Amino acid sequence: MNYTFEKLNDATQITVNLERNKTWEQRFLITSDVHCDNKGFQRHLFKSHATEAVKIGAGIIDNGDYF
């Protein structure tokens, strides 16, 4: 897999160059505004999702505002 990162003002553009293949798939765990410092944060659920993403080889993208 070939990819590039480019800073665009306050954002980052990620370009992934792939060959089309009917049998290939890629999964991602995408999170934003997790706020793990909130008293209602369900750590066990977040950990479960992250562990599953790692297990299946998913890319993990966090869009910020973690605290």
N, C-alpha and C positions, 0 to 999 in steps of 0.2 A: 504494500500500500504506500502510495506517495502522497504526502500532504505538505502544505505550506501555511504559515501564519503571517498575517499582515495587519499591522496596527493602523486603524482608520479612525482618527480623532479620538473619541472616547470608547471605541469599540474595537474588537479584534475579529478579523475575517479569517476563517479557517477553510481552506480549499482542499478537498480530498479527491484525488484523481483515481478513478476505478475503471476497470473493464467490466462491461455488462456480462453477467453470467446468470442464467435462470435459476441455478441452484444455490447461488450465494446470497446470504443476507447478513446484515449487521444491525445489532440492537444497541440502544443507548439508554442510559439512565440520565435524565436531564432534570436538574433541580434548580430552584430559585427561592429566595426569601425563606430559607430553612429556619432561621431564628432558633437555633439549638439552645439559646440562653433563655427561651420562654418557658415558663413553668408547665405549659401544656404540651411541650415538645415530647413526642413519643420516641425516645431513643431506640427502643427495641424494634420498632417498625422501620425506622430509618436504617438501622444496622442490618435488618433483614433484607431490605431492598438493595443495599450496597453489597452485601455478601452474595446475593443472587446475581447481581450484575457482574461481579468478579468471576463467579462460578461459570457463567455462560459466555464469558469473554466479551461482555458489552463494554463499549466506551462509556466513560463517566464524564459528564459535563456539568459543572456547577456555575450558575450565572451570577453568583455573588449574594451579598447581603446575608451572610451566614450567621452573623451575630446581631 
